[in-house]
């Protein structure tokens, strides 16, 4: 009874109800241009550096229907090669496409079904810092595909079943480093559930690679909707991992602490990130939902997000961040729920020692795949517009006080 009368919880419940009403008025979270109610970031502190993106990106690819010569729609990963070309993994075409520096298609990789008539279903594509190769994760065939800068297949690693949905963060000729957020053997019931994340080393063997658990770290909270949709709990705890080829960085959305580990899973150091999330505001749920929808490559997966966000109970605490990306220079980029101007969201950039490097406003509709020294590569997903793979120029030269 005391919990029911708690003013903080009552406020959050009221906020949640107001958000749901606003969501219905805005066609139930399907219109990304819906007016947001979030507050701008605290502007009382000064930072020595503030980085900027060009206003207009370089468009590399625009979504095309399945009748096109090279269909495209549902990009799940992209990397920029040393020669300035691009590899893009796409769900619609079920292939990896090599683009030249202007975005013109050069060839496709792994488009045909295998001997068991299983088409490729690549769910991620990333650069492997440890080897300089690109790594594609094909979940339908349970394998990792290593590619050179010309899109040629260099090596294939077959995965054990329990690693089908693992998120691979680095790979080389000696194996791969991955992490799993949901390693539970049984399928969850409707409602809340949680699981620890596991840092895993994948060791190639003759038939099927071996998986050795190096570390267990942050908990991730999930929610199963009545329709069977299963994703991370809105505002719940979520684990994140990234690697620069030498160290793995592990963190949790509800903690300022990011830990660095060596390739054997041993602790190298702990760092505290200077993040101070504001209290929950009326716009937070809509903001978090729009960001989550941008992360999903297909309309089916976006529908599952809407189901969960409509049914899951609202958490009282707000996460410090809800995404973590490691750039090629070794900086950690943490996406907060702080709103900036012109439909943007605030990213907090720290060094691999935890020192604040910059704050930067990024388009809220941009899903980031890769960050280089002077560019940001990702996919734009906006309501009523074709999906676009884009490259934004990154300017680190200007200095302002905010």
ROGUFI-758349 format. One record per residue (C-alpha): z, x, y. Coordinates in pm, whole numbers, padded with zeros to 5 digits. Layout:
REM ROGUFI-758349
<<Z,X,Y>>;
...
***
This chain:
REM ROGUFI-758349
<<00000,00000,00000>>;
<<00080,00286,00231>>;
<<-00266,00432,00175>>;
<<-00422,00098,00266>>;
<<-00240,00099,00602>>;
<<-00311,00462,00682>>;
<<-00482,00462,01028>>;
<<-00711,00757,00944>>;
<<-00845,00592,00631>>;
<<-00879,00260,00811>>;
<<-01082,00431,01083>>;
<<-01311,00594,00827>>;
<<-01362,00262,00648>>;
<<-01452,00101,00980>>;
<<-01695,00383,01057>>;
<<-01850,00347,00712>>;
<<-01900,-00030,00755>>;
<<-02054,00023,01099>>;
<<-02292,00282,00957>>;
<<-02401,00048,00680>>;
<<-02474,-00227,00933>>;
<<-02674,00019,01144>>;
<<-02855,00134,00832>>;
<<-02960,-00221,00749>>;
<<-03081,-00278,01103>>;
<<-03283,00042,01070>>;
<<-03455,-00080,00750>>;
<<-03193,00062,00517>>;
<<-03224,00433,00585>>;
<<-03600,00449,00540>>;
<<-03699,00511,00902>>;
<<-03627,00868,01006>>;
<<-03680,00783,01374>>;
<<-03377,00548,01369>>;
<<-03139,00614,01661>>;
<<-02847,00835,01564>>;
<<-02491,00806,01684>>;
<<-02370,01161,01624>>;
<<-02215,01376,01893>>;
<<-02363,01703,02019>>;
<<-02198,02026,01915>>;
<<-01899,02156,02108>>;
<<-02037,02344,02407>>;
<<-01724,02521,02527>>;
<<-01776,02857,02356>>;
<<-02009,03143,02437>>;
<<-02227,03326,02186>>;
<<-02411,03653,02254>>;
<<-02719,03546,02060>>;
<<-02904,03221,02019>>;
<<-03226,03216,01821>>;
<<-03518,02981,01876>>;
<<-03812,02840,01685>>;
<<-04152,02778,01836>>;
<<-04191,02413,01929>>;
<<-04521,02376,01740>>;
<<-04546,02521,01387>>;
<<-04845,02667,01205>>;
<<-04957,02399,00959>>;
<<-05046,02549,00621>>;
<<-05104,02235,00415>>;
<<-05105,01858,00465>>;
<<-05038,01605,00190>>;
<<-05351,01471,00019>>;
<<-05387,01199,-00243>>;
<<-05450,01255,-00614>>;
<<-05826,01205,-00569>>;
<<-05860,01523,-00365>>;
<<-06001,01844,-00513>>;
<<-05655,02002,-00480>>;
<<-05402,01717,-00439>>;
<<-05081,01794,-00260>>;
<<-04762,01601,-00190>>;
<<-04404,01675,-00290>>;
<<-04371,02045,-00213>>;
<<-04065,02193,-00387>>;
<<-04098,02558,-00289>>;
<<-04302,02811,-00092>>;
<<-04298,03188,-00038>>;
<<-04487,03424,00188>>;
<<-04632,03727,00010>>;
<<-04641,04084,00143>>;
<<-05010,04040,00226>>;
<<-04941,03733,00441>>;
<<-05064,03477,00189>>;
<<-04857,03185,00061>>;
<<-04762,03044,-00277>>;
<<-04671,02673,-00272>>;
<<-04530,02476,-00567>>;
<<-04623,02108,-00562>>;
<<-04518,01811,-00776>>;
<<-04823,01589,-00715>>;
<<-05075,01846,-00838>>;
<<-04824,01985,-01094>>;
<<-04933,02331,-00996>>;
<<-04867,02635,-00782>>;
<<-05132,02686,-00514>>;
<<-05220,03020,-00353>>;
<<-05311,02978,00016>>;
<<-05455,03240,00248>>;
<<-05291,03319,00582>>;
<<-05467,03019,00742>>;
<<-05365,02776,00469>>;
<<-05700,02763,00286>>;
<<-05653,02718,-00093>>;
<<-05758,03020,-00298>>;
<<-05661,02920,-00651>>;
<<-05417,02714,-00857>>;
<<-05175,02837,-01121>>;
<<-05046,02655,-01430>>;
<<-05217,02323,-01373>>;
<<-05326,02242,-01731>>;
<<-05092,02099,-02001>>;
<<-04973,02334,-02273>>;
<<-05042,02310,-02649>>;
<<-04782,02030,-02678>>;
<<-04957,01838,-02398>>;
<<-04667,01900,-02159>>;
<<-04784,01933,-01796>>;
<<-04603,02181,-01576>>;
<<-04320,02042,-01366>>;
<<-04221,02322,-01130>>;
<<-03904,02225,-00942>>;
<<-03849,02541,-00741>>;
<<-04034,02849,-00620>>;
<<-03864,03141,-00452>>;
<<-03895,03509,-00378>>;
<<-03689,03737,-00605>>;
<<-03534,04010,-00388>>;
<<-03454,04225,-00689>>;
<<-03814,04255,-00812>>;
<<-04040,04155,-00521>>;
<<-04200,03895,-00747>>;
<<-04207,03518,-00702>>;
<<-04027,03296,-00948>>;
<<-04127,02941,-01048>>;
<<-03894,02723,-01254>>;
<<-04085,02483,-01484>>;
<<-03831,02230,-01614>>;
<<-04068,02031,-01841>>;
<<-04143,02343,-02048>>;
<<-03799,02500,-01990>>;
<<-03924,02834,-01866>>;
<<-03928,03074,-01574>>;
<<-04265,03205,-01454>>;
<<-04281,03535,-01265>>;
<<-04584,03572,-01036>>;
<<-04724,03862,-00837>>;
<<-04859,03825,-00483>>;
<<-05203,03722,-00611>>;
<<-05059,03433,-00808>>;
<<-05106,03608,-01144>>;
<<-04846,03543,-01413>>;
<<-04655,03863,-01489>>;
<<-04389,03737,-01727>>;
<<-04254,03414,-01879>>;
<<-03891,03361,-01981>>;
<<-03808,03069,-02210>>;
<<-03480,02899,-02121>>;
<<-03211,02755,-02347>>;
<<-03178,02377,-02314>>;
<<-02851,02390,-02121>>;
<<-03027,02585,-01843>>;
<<-03309,02333,-01796>>;
<<-03179,02229,-01453>>;
<<-03016,02557,-01352>>;
<<-03100,02691,-01006>>;
<<-03235,03044,-01039>>;
<<-03157,03272,-00744>>;
<<-03300,03607,-00858>>;
<<-03518,03743,-01136>>;
<<-03668,04071,-01255>>;
<<-03806,04234,-01569>>;
<<-03453,04265,-01709>>;
<<-03367,03898,-01677>>;
<<-03256,03647,-01417>>;
<<-02947,03530,-01228>>;
<<-02898,03156,-01206>>;
<<-02629,02904,-01133>>;
<<-02561,02556,-01266>>;
<<-02382,02289,-01069>>;
<<-02361,02040,-01354>>;
<<-02316,02201,-01698>>;
<<-02132,01903,-01858>>;
<<-02261,01817,-02205>>;
<<-02208,01440,-02184>>;
<<-02384,01204,-01944>>;
<<-02147,01069,-01676>>;
<<-02030,00709,-01639>>;
<<-02082,00493,-01330>>;
<<-01869,00614,-01039>>;
<<-01716,00950,-00951>>;
<<-01726,01266,-01158>>;
<<-01707,01639,-01087>>;
<<-01794,01972,-01241>>;
<<-01740,02341,-01171>>;
<<-02045,02554,-01098>>;
<<-02132,02847,-01324>>;
<<-02297,03177,-01227>>;
<<-02514,03276,-01523>>;
<<-02708,03585,-01630>>;
<<-03025,03504,-01828>>;
<<-03112,03781,-02075>>;
<<-03462,03782,-02230>>;
<<-03475,03770,-02611>>;
<<-03756,03737,-02862>>;
<<-03779,03357,-02873>>;
<<-03537,03198,-02629>>;
<<-03346,03375,-02354>>;
<<-02970,03414,-02385>>;
<<-02739,03283,-02113>>;
<<-02414,03466,-02033>>;
<<-02167,03302,-01793>>;
<<-02051,03558,-01535>>;
<<-01834,03343,-01315>>;
<<-01707,02989,-01267>>;
<<-01673,02886,-00905>>;
<<-01668,02591,-00663>>;
<<-01646,02229,-00775>>;
<<-01924,01981,-00701>>;
<<-01848,01609,-00682>>;
<<-02106,01357,-00803>>;
<<-02156,00981,-00804>>;
<<-02341,00763,-01054>>;
<<-02480,00440,-00908>>;
<<-02488,00113,-01099>>;
<<-02865,00163,-01142>>;
<<-02813,00505,-01302>>;
<<-02893,00728,-01004>>;
<<-02686,01044,-01017>>;
<<-02656,01290,-00726>>;
<<-02395,01475,-00525>>;
<<-02125,01260,-00368>>;
<<-02185,01189,00005>>;
<<-01949,01420,00197>>;
<<-01806,01538,-00135>>;
<<-01737,01897,-00230>>;
<<-02052,02089,-00322>>;
<<-02104,02444,-00452>>;
<<-02378,02676,-00321>>;
<<-02513,03014,-00433>>;
<<-02769,03270,-00311>>;
<<-02863,03628,-00399>>;
<<-03023,03925,-00222>>;
<<-03092,04111,-00547>>;
<<-02778,04323,-00526>>;
<<-02506,04067,-00465>>;
<<-02461,03695,-00524>>;
<<-02297,03484,-00251>>;
<<-02096,03184,-00366>>;
<<-01949,02919,-00142>>;
<<-01821,02563,-00120>>;
<<-01903,02300,00141>>;
<<-01534,02232,00215>>;
<<-01421,02593,00253>>;
<<-01479,02862,00516>>;
<<-01459,03131,00245>>;
<<-01782,03277,00104>>;
<<-01740,03528,-00180>>;
<<-01976,03814,-00264>>;
<<-02013,03922,-00628>>;
<<-02196,04209,-00795>>;
<<-02456,04160,-01070>>;
<<-02181,04165,-01335>>;
<<-01986,03887,-01167>>;
<<-01714,04107,-01020>>;
<<-01571,04025,-00677>>;
<<-01697,04260,-00406>>;
<<-01543,04093,-00098>>;
<<-01442,03763,00056>>;
<<-01541,03659,00406>>;
<<-01427,03375,00629>>;
<<-01703,03199,00822>>;
<<-01620,03074,01172>>;
<<-01701,02705,01124>>;
<<-01502,02422,01282>>;
<<-01643,02084,01187>>;
<<-01577,01799,01426>>;
<<-01406,01478,01303>>;
<<-01619,01218,01130>>;
<<-01828,01023,01379>>;
<<-02037,00709,01361>>;
<<-02360,00901,01314>>;
<<-02249,01133,01034>>;
<<-02345,00920,00735>>;
<<-02691,00843,00873>>;
<<-02737,01210,00965>>;
<<-02629,01329,00621>>;
<<-02853,01072,00454>>;
<<-03159,01173,00654>>;
<<-03099,01540,00575>>;
<<-03052,01457,00207>>;
<<-03371,01248,00202>>;
<<-03564,01538,00354>>;
<<-03450,01754,00062>>;
<<-03615,01520,-00191>>;
<<-03985,01575,-00277>>;
<<-04078,01226,-00406>>;
<<-04022,00864,-00311>>;
<<-03854,00799,-00647>>;
<<-03595,01070,-00583>>;
<<-03542,00943,-00228>>;
<<-03480,00593,-00367>>;
<<-03204,00736,-00588>>;
<<-03042,00895,-00284>>;
<<-03041,00560,-00102>>;
<<-02881,00389,-00401>>;
<<-02597,00640,-00421>>;
<<-02535,00648,-00047>>;
<<-02518,00268,-00039>>;
<<-02257,00249,-00318>>;
<<-02049,00567,-00307>>;
<<-01709,00558,-00133>>;
<<-01696,00760,00185>>;
<<-01496,01081,00174>>;
<<-01240,01125,00451>>;
<<-01307,01496,00512>>;
<<-01626,01633,00662>>;
<<-01788,01941,00502>>;
<<-01806,02270,00688>>;
<<-02174,02290,00584>>;
<<-02417,02112,00351>>;
<<-02679,02376,00277>>;
<<-02685,02754,00239>>;
<<-02997,02975,00265>>;
<<-03015,03355,00249>>;
<<-03286,03512,00466>>;
<<-03479,03830,00382>>;
<<-03255,04032,00611>>;
<<-02942,03939,00417>>;
<<-02805,03685,00666>>;
<<-02652,03360,00543>>;
<<-02773,03040,00710>>;
<<-02531,02747,00688>>;
<<-02654,02400,00785>>;
<<-02389,02193,00960>>;
<<-02388,01823,01046>>;
<<-02380,01899,01416>>;
<<-02664,01738,01606>>;
<<-02872,01924,01862>>;
<<-03134,01799,02105>>;
<<-03469,01642,02009>>;
<<-03394,01540,01650>>;
<<-03254,01879,01550>>;
<<-02959,02000,01346>>;
<<-02743,02307,01402>>;
<<-02753,02608,01168>>;
<<-02482,02875,01178>>;
<<-02611,03225,01094>>;
<<-02369,03493,00968>>;
<<-02418,03846,00836>>;
<<-02341,03940,00477>>;
<<-02004,04056,00609>>;
<<-01923,03719,00765>>;
<<-01983,03809,01134>>;
<<-02150,03537,01340>>;
<<-02506,03637,01429>>;
<<-02641,03325,01597>>;
<<-02655,02951,01625>>;
<<-02995,02790,01600>>;
<<-03125,02436,01629>>;
<<-03375,02347,01357>>;
<<-03580,02027,01314>>;
<<-03374,01782,01108>>;
<<-03686,01679,00913>>;
<<-03756,02038,00798>>;
<<-03660,02141,00444>>;
<<-03635,02522,00447>>;
<<-03784,02726,00162>>;
<<-03777,03079,00302>>;
<<-03658,03264,00614>>;
<<-03808,03597,00714>>;
<<-03738,03831,01004>>;
<<-03963,03634,01239>>;
<<-04049,03308,01063>>;
<<-03912,03002,00887>>;
<<-04121,02852,00605>>;
<<-04063,02498,00482>>;
<<-04188,02144,00444>>;
<<-04171,01865,00701>>;
<<-04105,01513,00575>>;
<<-04107,01239,00837>>;
<<-04138,00863,00807>>;
<<-04497,00733,00833>>;
<<-04643,01087,00854>>;
<<-04809,01298,00586>>;
<<-04595,01573,00441>>;
<<-04675,01918,00582>>;
<<-04598,02272,00468>>;
<<-04539,02463,00789>>;
<<-04443,02804,00925>>;
<<-04233,02827,01242>>;
<<-04218,03149,01441>>;
<<-03860,03268,01486>>;
<<-03763,03431,01816>>;
<<-03445,03642,01818>>;
<<-03508,03811,02152>>;
<<-03355,03561,02394>>;
<<-02990,03561,02494>>;
<<-02808,03265,02649>>;
<<-02461,03119,02680>>;
<<-02405,02771,02551>>;
***
